[in-house]
Amino acid sequence: MSLATLYDIHQASLSTWAEVDLKAIKHNLNKIKSLAGRHTEILCVVKGDAYGHGMVKVATLLDELGLGFFGVSDIEEGKILRRHGIKKPILLFESTLPAQAQQIIDYNLMPTVCTLEMAAALNRYAASLGKRVDVHIDIDTGMGRLGVWHEEAFDFVKKVMRLLSISIKGLYTHFPVADTNQAFTRKQIKILYDLVRRLDQHGLVVPYIHAANSMGLAGYHTKILNLARPGLMLYGLSPTAQLKNKINLKAVLSVKSKIVFVKNIRRGQGISYGHTFVAPRNMRVATIALGYKDGYLRCLSNKSAVLIAGKRCPVIGRVTMDQIMVDVSKLASVKVGSLAVILGTQNRNAISADELAGHAGTISYEIVCSLGSHLPRVYKI
Protein backbone atom coordinates (compact mmCIF):
# COMPACT_ATOMS: atom_id res chain seq x y z
CA MET A 1 0.00 0.00 0.00
CA SER A 2 1.44 3.38 -1.00
CA LEU A 3 2.10 6.24 1.44
CA ALA A 4 -0.46 8.33 -0.46
CA THR A 5 -3.10 5.63 0.06
CA LEU A 6 -2.31 5.40 3.79
CA TYR A 7 -2.61 9.19 4.00
CA ASP A 8 -6.05 9.11 2.32
CA ILE A 9 -7.28 6.34 4.64
CA HIS A 10 -6.12 8.19 7.77
CA GLN A 11 -7.61 11.47 6.59
CA ALA A 12 -10.97 9.82 5.79
CA SER A 13 -11.32 8.56 9.37
CA LEU A 14 -10.95 12.02 10.95
CA SER A 15 -13.28 14.98 11.23
CA THR A 16 -10.53 17.45 12.21
CA TRP A 17 -6.78 17.06 11.92
CA ALA A 18 -3.43 18.82 11.57
CA GLU A 19 -1.25 18.05 8.57
CA VAL A 20 2.53 18.26 8.92
CA ASP A 21 4.49 18.52 5.67
CA LEU A 22 7.86 16.89 6.26
CA LYS A 23 9.14 17.96 2.83
CA ALA A 24 8.59 21.57 3.90
CA ILE A 25 10.78 20.99 6.97
CA LYS A 26 13.58 19.73 4.70
CA HIS A 27 13.17 22.81 2.50
CA ASN A 28 13.28 25.18 5.49
CA LEU A 29 16.30 23.42 6.95
CA ASN A 30 18.21 24.00 3.72
CA LYS A 31 17.33 27.70 3.87
CA ILE A 32 18.52 27.84 7.48
CA LYS A 33 21.81 26.18 6.57
CA SER A 34 22.37 28.74 3.82
CA LEU A 35 21.76 31.60 6.26
CA ALA A 36 23.98 30.09 8.95
CA GLY A 37 26.93 29.42 6.66
CA ARG A 38 29.43 26.59 6.52
CA HIS A 39 31.11 27.29 9.84
CA THR A 40 27.98 27.38 11.99
CA GLU A 41 26.40 24.20 13.30
CA ILE A 42 22.65 23.88 13.74
CA LEU A 43 20.78 23.06 16.96
CA CYS A 44 17.15 22.48 15.98
CA VAL A 45 14.65 23.56 18.60
CA VAL A 46 11.93 20.93 19.02
CA LYS A 47 10.57 22.09 22.36
CA GLY A 48 6.84 22.46 22.93
CA ASP A 49 6.28 19.22 20.99
CA ALA A 50 8.14 20.82 18.08
CA TYR A 51 5.91 23.91 18.25
CA GLY A 52 2.89 21.63 17.95
CA HIS A 53 4.23 19.76 14.92
CA GLY A 54 5.09 16.53 16.77
CA MET A 55 8.48 16.36 18.45
CA VAL A 56 9.26 12.67 17.88
CA LYS A 57 8.44 12.65 14.18
CA VAL A 58 10.21 15.94 13.51
CA ALA A 59 13.31 15.02 15.53
CA THR A 60 13.49 11.61 13.85
CA LEU A 61 13.43 13.27 10.43
CA LEU A 62 16.11 15.80 11.45
CA ASP A 63 18.23 13.02 12.94
CA GLU A 64 18.05 11.14 9.62
CA LEU A 65 19.10 14.34 7.84
CA GLY A 66 22.27 14.44 9.95
CA LEU A 67 21.45 17.21 12.43
CA GLY A 68 23.86 17.16 15.34
CA PHE A 69 21.98 18.89 18.17
CA PHE A 70 18.46 19.18 19.54
CA GLY A 71 16.96 21.68 21.97
CA VAL A 72 14.01 20.94 24.26
CA SER A 73 12.32 22.65 27.18
CA ASP A 74 12.76 20.14 29.97
CA ILE A 75 13.78 16.70 31.14
CA GLU A 76 10.51 15.02 30.17
CA GLU A 77 10.86 16.11 26.55
CA GLY A 78 14.47 14.94 26.56
CA LYS A 79 13.50 11.56 27.96
CA ILE A 80 10.88 11.10 25.24
CA LEU A 81 13.47 11.69 22.52
CA ARG A 82 15.91 9.26 24.14
CA ARG A 83 13.18 6.60 24.38
CA HIS A 84 12.53 7.04 20.65
CA GLY A 85 16.12 6.41 19.68
CA ILE A 86 17.59 9.92 19.42
CA LYS A 87 21.22 9.62 20.50
CA LYS A 88 22.49 13.08 19.51
CA PRO A 89 23.12 15.77 22.16
CA ILE A 90 19.93 17.22 23.65
CA LEU A 91 20.14 20.62 25.34
CA LEU A 92 17.64 21.44 28.10
CA PHE A 93 16.78 25.12 27.84
CA GLU A 94 14.78 25.20 31.04
CA SER A 95 16.64 25.64 34.31
CA THR A 96 16.61 22.40 36.30
CA LEU A 97 16.64 21.59 39.99
CA PRO A 98 19.53 19.93 41.88
CA ALA A 99 17.22 17.01 42.73
CA GLN A 100 16.97 16.28 38.99
CA ALA A 101 20.70 15.79 38.46
CA GLN A 102 20.45 12.00 38.47
CA GLN A 103 17.75 11.90 35.77
CA ILE A 104 19.70 14.32 33.59
CA ILE A 105 22.85 12.22 33.69
CA ASP A 106 21.08 8.85 33.47
CA TYR A 107 19.38 9.98 30.24
CA ASN A 108 22.55 11.62 28.92
CA LEU A 109 20.94 15.04 28.63
CA MET A 110 22.80 18.34 28.46
CA PRO A 111 21.49 20.75 31.10
CA THR A 112 21.56 24.51 31.22
CA VAL A 113 23.36 25.54 34.40
CA CYS A 114 22.58 28.87 36.06
CA THR A 115 23.45 28.16 39.73
CA LEU A 116 26.41 26.72 41.59
CA GLU A 117 24.00 24.45 43.52
CA MET A 118 22.94 22.79 40.26
CA ALA A 119 26.53 22.50 39.07
CA ALA A 120 27.56 20.89 42.38
CA ALA A 121 24.71 18.36 42.24
CA LEU A 122 25.61 17.35 38.71
CA ASN A 123 29.27 17.11 39.64
CA ARG A 124 28.58 14.86 42.64
CA TYR A 125 26.44 12.36 40.77
CA ALA A 126 28.68 12.29 37.70
CA ALA A 127 31.73 11.71 39.93
CA SER A 128 29.98 8.79 41.66
CA LEU A 129 29.62 7.14 38.24
CA GLY A 130 33.10 8.05 37.04
CA LYS A 131 31.58 10.21 34.28
CA ARG A 132 31.74 13.80 33.08
CA VAL A 133 28.53 15.65 32.28
CA ASP A 134 28.38 18.19 29.46
CA VAL A 135 26.59 21.45 30.29
CA HIS A 136 25.79 24.83 28.76
CA ILE A 137 25.67 28.06 30.76
CA ASP A 138 22.99 30.66 30.10
CA ILE A 139 24.29 34.24 30.30
CA ASP A 140 21.67 36.91 30.97
CA THR A 141 22.59 39.87 28.76
CA GLY A 142 19.19 41.51 28.98
CA MET A 143 16.44 38.91 28.69
CA GLY A 144 15.75 39.06 32.43
CA ARG A 145 14.52 35.48 32.60
CA LEU A 146 16.98 32.67 33.32
CA GLY A 147 20.74 32.88 33.30
CA VAL A 148 23.74 34.21 35.17
CA TRP A 149 23.88 38.00 35.02
CA HIS A 150 26.67 38.86 32.56
CA GLU A 151 28.63 40.96 35.06
CA GLU A 152 28.92 37.87 37.29
CA ALA A 153 29.42 35.37 34.49
CA PHE A 154 33.24 35.33 34.32
CA ASP A 155 33.63 34.30 37.97
CA PHE A 156 30.74 31.85 37.66
CA VAL A 157 32.29 30.10 34.65
CA LYS A 158 35.66 29.88 36.43
CA LYS A 159 34.03 28.21 39.45
CA VAL A 160 32.13 25.68 37.33
CA MET A 161 35.28 24.84 35.36
CA ARG A 162 36.95 23.80 38.62
CA LEU A 163 34.42 20.97 39.01
CA LEU A 164 36.25 17.97 37.60
CA SER A 165 33.17 16.01 36.52
CA ILE A 166 31.63 18.87 34.54
CA SER A 167 32.57 19.94 31.02
CA ILE A 168 31.24 23.31 29.79
CA LYS A 169 30.34 22.76 26.14
CA GLY A 170 28.51 26.01 25.48
CA LEU A 171 27.71 29.56 26.54
CA TYR A 172 24.57 31.20 25.31
CA THR A 173 22.26 34.14 25.68
CA HIS A 174 18.81 35.05 24.41
CA PHE A 175 17.52 38.03 22.42
CA PRO A 176 14.33 39.57 23.85
CA VAL A 177 13.97 42.41 21.32
CA ALA A 178 15.83 41.23 18.21
CA ASP A 179 12.84 42.15 16.05
CA THR A 180 12.34 45.64 17.51
CA ASN A 181 15.63 46.99 18.88
CA GLN A 182 18.79 46.32 16.90
CA ALA A 183 20.97 48.54 19.08
CA PHE A 184 20.06 46.61 22.23
CA THR A 185 20.58 43.29 20.46
CA ARG A 186 23.98 44.29 19.13
CA LYS A 187 24.94 45.39 22.63
CA GLN A 188 24.01 41.89 23.86
CA ILE A 189 26.24 40.35 21.21
CA LYS A 190 29.12 42.61 22.27
CA ILE A 191 28.65 41.68 25.94
CA LEU A 192 28.82 38.00 25.03
CA TYR A 193 31.84 38.61 22.79
CA ASP A 194 33.69 40.47 25.57
CA LEU A 195 32.99 37.61 27.99
CA VAL A 196 34.25 34.97 25.55
CA ARG A 197 37.38 36.97 24.78
CA ARG A 198 38.11 37.42 28.50
CA LEU A 199 37.66 33.70 29.12
CA ASP A 200 39.91 32.86 26.16
CA GLN A 201 42.63 35.16 27.51
CA HIS A 202 42.59 33.13 30.75
CA GLY A 203 42.75 29.82 28.91
CA LEU A 204 39.08 29.03 29.58
CA VAL A 205 37.88 27.93 26.14
CA VAL A 206 34.24 26.97 25.53
CA PRO A 207 33.49 25.16 22.23
CA TYR A 208 30.04 26.54 21.38
CA ILE A 209 28.78 30.11 21.64
CA HIS A 210 25.18 30.70 20.64
CA ALA A 211 22.44 33.27 20.72
CA ALA A 212 20.90 33.09 17.26
CA ASN A 213 17.30 32.01 17.38
CA SER A 214 15.34 32.44 14.14
CA MET A 215 15.35 36.24 14.34
CA GLY A 216 18.99 36.33 15.36
CA LEU A 217 19.94 34.03 12.51
CA ALA A 218 18.00 36.00 9.91
CA GLY A 219 18.75 39.52 11.11
CA TYR A 220 22.21 39.54 12.69
CA HIS A 221 25.54 38.28 11.46
CA THR A 222 28.55 37.90 13.71
CA LYS A 223 31.66 35.71 13.73
CA ILE A 224 31.45 34.92 17.43
CA LEU A 225 28.38 32.65 17.19
CA ASN A 226 29.18 29.16 15.92
CA LEU A 227 25.92 27.39 16.81
CA ALA A 228 22.50 28.54 15.58
CA ARG A 229 19.29 27.41 17.25
CA PRO A 230 16.38 27.99 14.85
CA GLY A 231 12.86 27.12 15.89
CA LEU A 232 10.26 29.32 14.21
CA MET A 233 11.93 29.28 10.78
CA LEU A 234 12.22 25.50 10.80
CA TYR A 235 8.44 25.32 10.81
CA GLY A 236 8.03 27.83 7.99
CA LEU A 237 7.15 30.84 10.13
CA SER A 238 8.94 34.14 9.63
CA PRO A 239 10.17 36.05 12.69
CA THR A 240 9.05 39.38 11.16
CA ALA A 241 6.87 40.57 8.31
CA GLN A 242 9.91 42.29 6.74
CA LEU A 243 11.77 38.99 6.46
CA LYS A 244 8.83 37.00 5.13
CA ASN A 245 9.48 37.83 1.48
CA LYS A 246 13.25 37.85 1.89
CA ILE A 247 13.45 34.25 3.12
CA ASN A 248 11.55 31.70 1.06
CA LEU A 249 10.16 29.44 3.77
CA LYS A 250 7.36 26.90 3.39
CA ALA A 251 4.62 26.55 5.99
CA VAL A 252 4.76 23.10 7.57
CA LEU A 253 1.48 22.95 9.50
CA SER A 254 -2.03 23.10 8.09
CA VAL A 255 -5.29 22.37 9.88
CA LYS A 256 -8.34 20.91 8.19
CA SER A 257 -11.83 19.98 9.30
CA LYS A 258 -15.12 18.82 7.86
CA ILE A 259 -18.52 20.45 7.86
CA VAL A 260 -20.83 18.46 10.14
CA PHE A 261 -24.06 20.43 9.69
CA VAL A 262 -25.58 23.01 7.35
CA LYS A 263 -28.71 25.07 7.97
CA ASN A 264 -30.58 28.18 6.87
CA ILE A 265 -30.72 31.09 9.33
CA ARG A 266 -33.30 33.83 9.15
CA ARG A 267 -32.56 37.52 9.44
CA GLY A 268 -32.47 38.61 13.09
CA GLN A 269 -31.58 35.15 14.44
CA GLY A 270 -28.65 34.95 16.89
CA ILE A 271 -25.73 32.57 16.49
CA SER A 272 -23.89 30.75 19.30
CA TYR A 273 -23.48 31.71 22.97
CA GLY A 274 -24.36 35.25 23.93
CA HIS A 275 -25.76 35.98 20.47
CA THR A 276 -22.71 38.14 19.74
CA PHE A 277 -23.61 37.70 16.08
CA VAL A 278 -27.15 38.38 14.83
CA ALA A 279 -27.92 37.56 11.19
CA PRO A 280 -28.26 40.81 9.20
CA ARG A 281 -30.05 38.89 6.42
CA ASN A 282 -31.20 35.39 5.61
CA MET A 283 -28.05 33.24 5.63
CA ARG A 284 -26.72 29.76 5.13
CA VAL A 285 -24.51 28.66 8.01
CA ALA A 286 -22.20 25.65 8.32
CA THR A 287 -21.02 24.09 11.57
CA ILE A 288 -17.44 22.77 11.66
CA ALA A 289 -16.11 20.22 14.16
CA LEU A 290 -13.44 22.41 15.75
CA GLY A 291 -13.37 24.55 18.88
CA TYR A 292 -11.21 25.86 21.68
CA LYS A 293 -10.60 22.37 23.06
CA ASP A 294 -8.76 21.77 19.79
CA GLY A 295 -6.65 24.90 20.18
CA TYR A 296 -8.79 27.23 18.06
CA LEU A 297 -8.74 30.23 20.37
CA ARG A 298 -12.04 31.63 21.65
CA CYS A 299 -10.82 35.16 20.99
CA LEU A 300 -11.09 34.40 17.24
CA SER A 301 -14.88 34.63 17.59
CA ASN A 302 -16.40 36.90 14.92
CA LYS A 303 -12.93 37.79 13.62
CA SER A 304 -11.39 34.96 11.65
CA ALA A 305 -12.35 32.98 8.56
CA VAL A 306 -11.93 29.51 7.08
CA LEU A 307 -11.51 28.37 3.48
CA ILE A 308 -14.21 26.27 1.85
CA ALA A 309 -13.94 25.54 -1.87
CA GLY A 310 -11.14 28.09 -1.89
CA LYS A 311 -13.38 30.91 -0.66
CA ARG A 312 -13.04 32.80 2.63
CA CYS A 313 -16.00 32.12 4.90
CA PRO A 314 -16.23 34.30 8.06
CA VAL A 315 -16.46 32.69 11.50
CA ILE A 316 -19.69 34.01 13.04
CA GLY A 317 -20.69 33.88 16.69
CA ARG A 318 -18.56 32.71 19.55
CA VAL A 319 -16.12 29.84 19.15
CA THR A 320 -17.45 27.02 21.34
CA MET A 321 -15.58 24.15 22.96
CA ASP A 322 -15.85 21.81 19.99
CA GLN A 323 -17.59 23.69 17.14
CA ILE A 324 -17.50 26.90 15.12
CA MET A 325 -20.10 28.35 12.78
CA VAL A 326 -19.23 29.97 9.46
CA ASP A 327 -21.16 31.95 6.88
CA VAL A 328 -21.35 29.95 3.63
CA SER A 329 -24.09 32.03 2.00
CA LYS A 330 -21.89 33.00 -0.96
CA LEU A 331 -20.92 29.44 -1.85
CA ALA A 332 -22.77 27.82 -4.75
CA SER A 333 -22.73 24.42 -3.12
CA VAL A 334 -21.81 23.22 0.36
CA LYS A 335 -22.78 20.05 2.18
CA VAL A 336 -22.05 17.90 5.19
CA GLY A 337 -18.58 16.39 4.76
CA SER A 338 -17.18 19.30 2.74
CA LEU A 339 -13.61 20.21 3.60
CA ALA A 340 -12.74 23.39 5.47
CA VAL A 341 -9.18 24.68 5.77
CA ILE A 342 -8.65 26.37 9.13
CA LEU A 343 -4.95 27.05 8.62
CA GLY A 344 -3.23 26.63 5.30
CA THR A 345 -3.87 26.96 1.56
CA GLN A 346 -6.79 25.95 -0.63
CA ASN A 347 -7.12 26.86 -4.31
CA ARG A 348 -4.37 29.50 -4.02
CA ASN A 349 -6.09 31.27 -1.15
CA ALA A 350 -4.42 31.05 2.26
CA ILE A 351 -4.98 31.57 5.96
CA SER A 352 -1.67 31.90 7.77
CA ALA A 353 -0.65 31.55 11.39
CA ASP A 354 0.31 35.23 11.26
CA GLU A 355 -3.20 36.16 10.17
CA LEU A 356 -4.82 34.20 12.99
CA ALA A 357 -2.30 35.63 15.44
CA GLY A 358 -3.23 39.14 14.33
CA HIS A 359 -6.92 38.48 14.99
CA ALA A 360 -6.12 36.95 18.39
CA GLY A 361 -3.65 39.61 19.50
CA THR A 362 -0.89 37.05 19.93
CA ILE A 363 2.06 35.55 18.01
CA SER A 364 2.24 32.79 15.43
CA TYR A 365 4.08 30.54 17.94
CA GLU A 366 0.95 30.33 20.10
CA ILE A 367 -1.29 29.59 17.11
CA VAL A 368 0.71 26.59 15.86
CA CYS A 369 1.44 25.28 19.35
CA SER A 370 -2.24 25.46 20.29
CA LEU A 371 -3.63 23.92 17.11
CA GLY A 372 -0.86 21.42 16.48
CA SER A 373 -0.64 20.04 20.01
CA HIS A 374 -4.38 19.42 20.43
CA LEU A 375 -5.24 17.71 17.15
CA PRO A 376 -4.45 14.31 15.66
CA ARG A 377 -1.64 14.71 13.15
CA VAL A 378 -1.28 13.36 9.65
CA TYR A 379 2.28 13.46 8.26
CA LYS A 380 2.88 14.12 4.57
CA ILE A 381 6.14 12.63 3.35
CORHU-V827908 format. One record per pair of residues at least 6 apart in sequence whose ideal C-beta (glycine too) atoms are under 6 Angstrom apart, sorted by the first residue. I is the first residue (numbers start at 0). J is the second residue. Records with the same first field share a line. If there is no record, write none. Layout:
# CORHU-V827908
I: J ; J
This chain:
# CORHU-V827908
2: 380
9: 377
10: 377
13: 375
14: 257 ; 288
15: 256 ; 288 ; 289
16: 374 ; 375 ; 377
17: 254 ; 371 ; 374 ; 376
18: 253 ; 377 ; 379
19: 52 ; 251 ; 252 ; 376 ; 378
20: 251 ; 379
21: 60 ; 378 ; 380
23: 235 ; 249 ; 251
24: 251
26: 249
27: 233 ; 235 ; 248
31: 229 ; 232
34: 216
35: 227
39: 225 ; 227
40: 67 ; 226
41: 227
42: 68 ; 70 ; 226 ; 228
43: 61 ; 66 ; 69 ; 233
44: 70 ; 228 ; 230
45: 54 ; 57 ; 58 ; 69
46: 71 ; 72
47: 368
48: 54 ; 372
49: 57
50: 234 ; 367 ; 368
51: 367 ; 368 ; 371 ; 372
52: 234 ; 251 ; 252 ; 371
53: 376
55: 83
56: 378
58: 69 ; 80 ; 85
62: 85
67: 87
68: 88
69: 89
70: 90 ; 92 ; 228
71: 77 ; 89
72: 92 ; 93
73: 93
74: 99 ; 102
77: 89 ; 91 ; 108
78: 106
80: 89
81: 106
88: 109
89: 108
90: 109 ; 135
91: 108 ; 110 ; 111
92: 111
94: 113 ; 145
95: 110
97: 116 ; 117 ; 120
100: 120 ; 121 ; 124
101: 124
103: 110
104: 124 ; 125 ; 132
109: 133
110: 134
111: 135 ; 137
112: 118 ; 134 ; 136
113: 137 ; 145 ; 146 ; 147
118: 159 ; 162
121: 132
122: 162 ; 164 ; 165
125: 132 ; 164
126: 164
131: 164 ; 166
132: 165
133: 166 ; 168
134: 165 ; 167
135: 169 ; 171
136: 170
137: 145 ; 146
138: 146 ; 147 ; 149 ; 152 ; 170 ; 172
139: 146 ; 148
140: 149 ; 172 ; 187 ; 190
141: 187
142: 173 ; 175
147: 155
149: 190
152: 194
153: 197
160: 203
167: 205
168: 206 ; 207
169: 207
170: 205 ; 208
171: 209 ; 210
172: 187 ; 191 ; 210
174: 184 ; 215
176: 183
177: 184 ; 214 ; 215
178: 214 ; 238 ; 239
188: 221
192: 223
195: 208
207: 226
208: 223 ; 224 ; 225
209: 224 ; 226 ; 228
210: 224
211: 224 ; 227
212: 228
213: 229 ; 230 ; 231 ; 232 ; 238
214: 238
216: 227 ; 229
217: 242
231: 238
234: 251
235: 248 ; 249 ; 250 ; 251
236: 352 ; 363
237: 243
252: 367 ; 371
253: 342 ; 343
254: 341 ; 342 ; 370
255: 340
256: 287 ; 288 ; 289 ; 339 ; 341
257: 336
258: 285 ; 287 ; 335 ; 337
259: 286 ; 288
260: 286
261: 285
262: 284
263: 283
264: 278 ; 282 ; 284
265: 281
266: 278 ; 280 ; 281
268: 278
269: 277
270: 276 ; 315 ; 316 ; 324
271: 316 ; 317 ; 324
272: 317
273: 317
275: 301 ; 317
276: 301 ; 315 ; 316
282: 326 ; 328
283: 327 ; 328
284: 324
285: 325 ; 327 ; 333
286: 322 ; 324
287: 323 ; 339
289: 295 ; 323
290: 318 ; 319 ; 320 ; 321 ; 322
291: 297 ; 318 ; 320
292: 320 ; 321
293: 373 ; 374
294: 369 ; 370 ; 373
295: 318
296: 359
297: 318
298: 359
299: 318 ; 358 ; 359
300: 317 ; 318
302: 358
303: 314 ; 358
304: 311 ; 312 ; 313
305: 312 ; 325 ; 339 ; 341
306: 340 ; 345 ; 348
307: 339
308: 330
309: 345 ; 346 ; 348
312: 325 ; 326 ; 327
313: 326
314: 323 ; 325
315: 324 ; 326
316: 324
327: 333
342: 350
352: 363 ; 366 ; 367
353: 363
355: 366
356: 362 ; 363 ; 366
